[in-house]
Amino acid sequence: MRKTFLSFCKDSFGFMYFSKYLFAVSLLLVTGCKKVGLHDDLAEPVNENTVSKVSAARSTTTTGPNIILILADDVGYEIPTSNGGQSYQTPKIDQMASEGLRFTQCHAAPLCTPSRVMLLTGKYNFRNYIRWAFLNPTEKTFANMMHDAGYRTLVTGKWQLDGGDVSMRGFGFDDYLVWAPFSPDGTGEGGKGSRYKNPTLYRNAAYLPSAQTNNKYGEDLFTDAVKDFIDESNTLGQPFFIYYPMCLGHFPFCPTPDDPEFNHWDPKQDESDTRFFPSMMKYMDKKVGEIINKVKNSPVANNTLIIFMGDNGTNKDITSQYNGTSYKGGKSTPTEAGTWVPMIAWWQGVIAPGVNDDLIDLTDFMPSLASIAGINVPAEYGIIDGVNFHPRLLSQPGTPRDWIFCHF
């Protein structure tokens, strides 16, 4: 039986919350609440004159595996059938779980930008979070680290951290195909254009012409970018690191190419409808399966780690069946339903199938990816709050957390 206790304290960011989760095997401990201020220079906008491009110099000595990190949008723990979900068809993710390591206690922040800032930088939000849809260009990300270790790096999917080409290259990505490169950019839906049908996508410092995106579906183009990058990297004989923050299954809820309604759907006029959410989850699963199959059928099948996870809880308009009960999405709320996300690690021939109950939070990915790649997080990145879970992927003892923390 698990209970969740929440307490709040105000600081200059708004609210900080501490969650205590009491499990049969783990106790989340809280050790205080500290007021933290922002330096004035942290809030400056991206400036092309002050943010350098990705350095051309890189090490070629890495012996680490290829890594693909898939981040589903607004997909809580209760969604995959392998976790106990009963409302959606997720056979590919379930197969990934049966062949890999399924984590039962991974927690994010309740909203996407706080989660992504933690994930990319390995730091709690009180250290570097400035505002929604923005990442301070002075920060270093896991892509900087992987690039400098000799990896080819790609981000494709939802960016929504501002700065466009300068930002993504400055944060270590060699290539990109993204939705929401700036926030806002003044076009279309929510200032960012459609992310699904007729998507507004950005590559090589420019938006793709409509002729390349009309009647196309964003997630199809992102997945194609992943598969092409794998082929290119294999041809070049270089290891690759791919960060794929999916748009599925974020609002607006709309038909996928597998729905008959897709052909006549107008993303500029037709209203979001939750009846399409199950189809969106099925399509998300389909895209994950395509990537896994691509890896399985490639020459690097036994040297590629794939991690699938969520960025925060499911939208509050979605109620699902989970282990025989109704489970209401908790996105944007500082509760378990707002922070509890799926996490599955698959690595053919390396990760033994199983279930892991360790506490994981999103700051843990920076040190874990470093360990997996056989490198160290550079000292100049500053304080890293994460704990390395790499040994746990290999069924080794490691140093699992006794607590997790979220600043929101």
C-alpha positions in Angstrom: 0.0 0.0 0.0 1.3 3.4 -0.9 0.5 6.8 0.5 1.4 10.2 -0.8 2.0 13.2 1.5 2.5 16.7 0.1 3.6 19.9 1.7 4.4 23.3 0.2 6.6 26.3 0.8 6.7 29.5 -1.2 9.9 30.8 -2.8 10.9 33.2 -5.6 9.8 30.6 -8.2 6.3 30.2 -7.0 5.9 26.9 -5.2 8.3 24.1 -4.1 6.8 20.8 -3.2 8.2 17.8 -1.4 6.6 14.4 -1.9 7.0 11.6 0.5 6.3 8.2 -1.0 6.1 5.3 1.4 6.6 2.0 -0.4 6.9 -1.6 0.8 10.6 -1.4 -0.1 11.5 2.3 -0.3 11.1 5.4 1.8 11.2 8.9 0.2 12.9 11.2 2.7 12.7 15.0 2.8 15.4 17.1 4.3 14.3 20.7 4.1 13.0 23.6 2.1 15.4 26.3 0.9 14.6 29.6 -0.7 16.6 30.1 -3.8 16.8 33.3 -6.0 17.6 33.8 -9.6 20.5 35.8 -10.9 19.4 38.5 -13.2 21.6 37.3 -16.1 19.9 33.9 -16.1 16.7 35.3 -17.6 18.3 36.9 -20.7 16.9 35.7 -24.0 18.8 33.6 -26.5 21.4 35.7 -28.3 23.0 34.3 -31.5 26.1 36.4 -30.7 26.6 34.9 -27.3 25.6 31.2 -27.9 28.2 29.3 -29.8 27.5 26.6 -32.3 28.3 23.0 -31.5 32.0 22.5 -31.4 33.4 20.7 -34.4 36.0 19.0 -32.1 35.0 15.7 -30.6 36.5 12.6 -29.2 36.4 9.5 -31.2 37.5 7.2 -28.4 34.1 6.3 -27.0 33.3 2.5 -26.8 29.8 3.1 -25.4 26.6 1.8 -27.0 24.2 3.7 -29.2 21.4 5.3 -27.2 17.8 6.2 -28.1 15.8 8.1 -25.5 12.1 8.3 -26.3 10.0 10.7 -24.2 6.2 10.4 -24.6 4.2 13.6 -23.9 1.5 13.6 -21.2 1.7 9.8 -20.9 1.3 8.7 -17.3 2.3 5.4 -15.7 -1.3 4.0 -16.0 -1.2 4.0 -19.9 0.8 0.9 -21.0 -0.9 -2.4 -20.5 2.4 -3.8 -19.1 2.0 -1.4 -16.2 -1.6 -2.5 -15.5 -3.3 -0.3 -17.9 -6.6 -1.6 -19.3 -7.8 1.1 -21.7 -5.3 1.2 -24.5 -3.5 -1.1 -27.0 0.2 -1.0 -26.4 1.6 -4.3 -27.7 5.0 -3.0 -28.9 5.7 -1.2 -25.6 4.5 -4.3 -23.7 6.9 -6.4 -25.8 9.6 -4.0 -25.0 8.8 -4.4 -21.3 8.8 -8.2 -21.5 12.2 -8.2 -23.2 13.7 -5.4 -21.1 13.6 -3.8 -17.7 10.4 -2.2 -16.6 10.8 0.5 -13.9 7.8 0.9 -11.6 8.8 4.1 -9.7 10.0 6.7 -12.1 8.8 10.2 -11.3 8.9 13.5 -13.3 7.6 17.0 -12.6 3.9 17.6 -13.3 4.5 19.7 -16.4 6.7 19.3 -19.5 9.2 22.2 -19.3 10.2 21.6 -15.7 10.6 17.9 -16.5 12.6 18.5 -19.6 15.0 21.0 -17.9 15.7 18.3 -15.3 16.1 15.6 -17.9 18.4 17.4 -20.2 20.7 19.0 -17.5 20.6 16.6 -14.6 19.7 19.4 -12.2 16.7 20.2 -10.1 14.7 23.1 -11.2 15.6 25.4 -8.4 19.1 25.5 -9.9 18.3 26.5 -13.5 14.6 26.7 -14.3 13.6 30.2 -15.6 10.3 30.0 -17.3 8.0 27.8 -19.3 9.3 26.7 -22.7 12.8 28.0 -22.2 16.2 26.5 -21.4 19.0 28.9 -20.4 21.6 28.8 -23.2 24.4 28.8 -20.7 23.4 25.3 -19.5 25.0 22.1 -20.7 22.9 19.1 -21.7 23.3 15.4 -22.1 23.7 16.0 -25.8 26.7 18.3 -25.2 28.2 15.5 -23.2 27.5 12.8 -25.7 28.6 14.9 -28.7 31.9 15.7 -27.1 32.4 12.0 -26.3 32.2 11.1 -30.0 28.5 10.5 -30.6 26.5 11.8 -33.5 23.5 13.5 -31.9 19.9 14.1 -33.1 16.8 15.6 -31.5 13.5 15.1 -33.3 10.0 15.8 -32.0 8.8 18.4 -29.6 11.5 21.0 -28.7 9.6 23.8 -27.0 12.7 25.1 -25.2 13.2 28.2 -27.4 16.2 29.4 -29.4 15.8 27.5 -32.7 18.9 26.4 -34.6 21.3 28.3 -32.3 19.8 26.8 -29.2 19.7 23.2 -30.4 23.2 23.2 -31.8 24.5 25.1 -28.7 23.0 22.3 -26.6 24.9 19.7 -28.5 22.7 18.4 -31.3 24.3 17.8 -34.7 20.9 17.5 -36.4 17.3 18.1 -35.7 13.7 18.0 -37.0 11.4 19.6 -34.5 8.1 21.1 -33.7 8.0 24.4 -31.6 11.6 25.6 -32.1 10.7 28.9 -30.6 8.2 29.9 -27.9 6.2 31.5 -29.2 6.9 31.9 -32.9 3.6 33.6 -33.8 2.1 31.0 -36.2 -0.9 28.8 -36.0 -2.1 26.7 -33.1 -1.0 28.1 -29.7 1.7 30.1 -31.5 3.5 27.0 -32.7 1.5 25.5 -35.6 0.1 22.0 -35.8 2.1 19.2 -34.3 0.0 16.4 -35.8 -1.6 16.6 -39.2 0.0 19.2 -41.6 2.8 19.8 -39.0 4.8 23.0 -38.7 8.3 21.6 -38.6 11.7 23.2 -38.4 15.1 22.0 -39.7 18.4 23.6 -40.8 17.3 27.0 -39.4 14.1 27.1 -41.5 10.5 25.8 -41.5 9.8 23.0 -43.9 7.7 24.2 -46.9 4.0 23.1 -46.7 4.5 20.9 -49.8 6.6 18.6 -47.6 4.1 18.5 -44.7 0.6 18.8 -46.1 -1.5 15.7 -45.3 1.5 14.3 -43.4 1.6 13.4 -39.7 4.2 14.8 -37.4 5.1 11.6 -35.6 5.6 9.8 -38.9 8.2 12.4 -40.0 9.9 12.3 -36.6 10.2 8.5 -36.7 11.5 8.6 -40.3 14.2 11.1 -39.0 15.2 8.6 -36.3 15.5 5.7 -38.8 17.4 7.8 -41.3 19.8 8.9 -38.6 20.5 5.3 -37.6 21.3 4.4 -41.2 23.5 7.4 -41.7 25.4 6.8 -38.4 25.9 3.1 -39.3 27.2 4.1 -42.7 29.7 6.5 -41.1 30.7 4.0 -38.5 29.9 6.4 -35.6 27.9 5.8 -32.5 24.7 7.7 -32.2 22.6 9.4 -29.5 19.0 10.1 -30.4 16.6 12.1 -28.2 13.1 11.7 -29.4 10.6 13.8 -27.4 7.3 12.7 -29.0 4.3 14.9 -29.4 1.9 12.1 -28.7 -0.3 12.1 -26.7 -0.5 15.8 -25.9 -3.7 17.8 -26.5 -5.3 18.5 -29.0 -6.8 15.0 -29.2 -7.3 14.3 -32.9 -7.2 11.4 -35.4 -4.1 9.6 -36.5 -3.4 8.4 -40.0 -4.9 5.0 -39.0 -8.3 6.7 -38.3 -10.8 7.2 -41.2 -11.4 10.7 -39.9 -7.8 11.7 -40.6 -8.4 12.4 -44.3 -10.9 15.2 -43.7 -9.6 16.5 -40.4 -8.7 20.2 -40.4 -6.2 20.9 -37.5 -7.0 24.6 -37.8 -10.7 24.3 -37.4 -11.7 20.9 -35.9 -11.9 20.8 -32.2 -10.0 18.4 -29.9 -12.0 15.3 -29.0 -10.9 12.9 -26.2 -12.5 10.0 -28.2 -9.3 10.0 -30.3 -7.0 9.5 -27.3 -7.0 5.7 -27.5 -6.1 5.9 -31.1 -3.2 8.3 -30.3 -1.9 5.8 -27.7 -2.1 3.0 -30.2 -0.2 5.1 -32.8 2.4 6.1 -30.2 2.9 2.4 -29.5 3.2 1.8 -33.3 6.0 4.4 -33.7 7.9 3.0 -30.7 7.6 -0.5 -32.3 9.0 0.8 -35.6 12.1 2.2 -33.9 12.7 -1.1 -32.0 12.3 -3.1 -35.2 14.7 -0.8 -37.0 17.3 -1.5 -34.4 16.6 -5.2 -34.3 17.1 -5.4 -38.0 20.3 -3.3 -38.1 23.9 -4.3 -37.6 23.9 -2.6 -34.2 21.1 -4.5 -32.6 23.2 -5.8 -29.7 24.9 -2.4 -29.1 21.9 -0.1 -28.8 20.0 0.9 -25.7 16.5 2.2 -26.1 14.7 3.9 -23.2 11.0 4.7 -23.3 9.4 7.0 -20.7 6.9 9.8 -20.0 7.4 13.4 -19.2 4.5 13.9 -16.7 1.1 12.6 -15.8 -1.7 12.1 -18.3 -4.0 15.0 -19.2 -6.7 15.6 -16.6 -9.4 15.3 -19.2 -8.5 11.6 -19.6 -9.8 8.9 -17.3 -8.4 5.4 -17.8 -8.9 2.0 -16.4 -5.9 0.8 -14.4 -5.7 -2.4 -12.4 -9.4 -2.6 -12.2 -10.1 1.0 -11.1 -10.7 4.4 -12.7 -7.6 6.5 -12.9 -7.9 10.2 -13.7 -4.9 11.9 -15.3 -3.0 14.3 -13.0 -1.0 16.5 -15.3 -0.1 19.9 -13.7 -1.0 18.6 -10.2 1.7 17.9 -7.5 0.3 14.4 -6.9 1.4 10.9 -7.8 -0.9 11.0 -10.8 0.9 14.1 -11.9 4.5 12.8 -11.6 4.3 9.0 -12.0 5.5 8.0 -15.5 6.4 4.8 -17.3 10.0 3.9 -17.9 11.3 0.9 -19.8 14.9 0.1 -20.8 15.6 -2.3 -23.6 19.0 -3.5 -24.7 19.1 -6.8 -26.7 21.4 -9.3 -25.2 22.5 -7.0 -22.4 19.6 -6.1 -20.2 17.9 -9.1 -18.6 14.1 -9.1 -18.6 12.6 -8.0 -15.3 11.0 -5.4 -13.1 12.8 -2.8 -11.0 11.2 -0.9 -8.1 14.0 1.7 -7.6 13.0 5.3 -7.2 14.1 7.2 -10.3 13.8 10.9 -11.1 14.7 12.8 -14.2 17.9 14.3 -13.0 19.3 10.7 -12.9 19.6 10.5 -16.7 22.6 12.7 -17.0 25.0 10.7 -14.8 23.5 7.4 -16.0 24.0 8.2 -19.7 27.6 9.2 -18.9 28.2 5.9 -17.1 26.6 4.0 -20.0 28.8 5.8 -22.5 31.9 5.1 -20.4 32.6 8.8 -19.7 32.3 11.3 -16.8 30.0 14.3 -16.6 32.4 17.2 -17.2 33.2 19.2 -14.0 32.3 22.5 -15.7 28.7 21.4 -16.0 28.4 22.3 -12.3 26.3 20.5 -9.6 24.6 17.4 -11.0 21.7 16.2 -8.7 21.1 12.8 -10.4 22.0 9.3 -9.2 23.5 6.8 -11.6 21.1 3.9 -12.3 23.4 2.3 -15.0 24.4 -0.6 -12.6 20.8 -1.5 -12.1 20.3 -2.0 -15.9 22.9 -4.7 -15.6 21.4 -6.3 -12.5 24.2 -5.0 -10.3 23.7 -3.5 -6.8 24.4 0.2 -7.6 23.3 2.9 -5.2 19.5 3.2 -5.5 17.8 6.3 -4.1 16.1 6.5 -0.8 14.2 9.6 -1.8 13.2 11.7 -4.8 12.6 15.4 -5.0 10.7 17.7 -7.3 10.8 21.5 -7.4 7.6 22.8 -9.1 
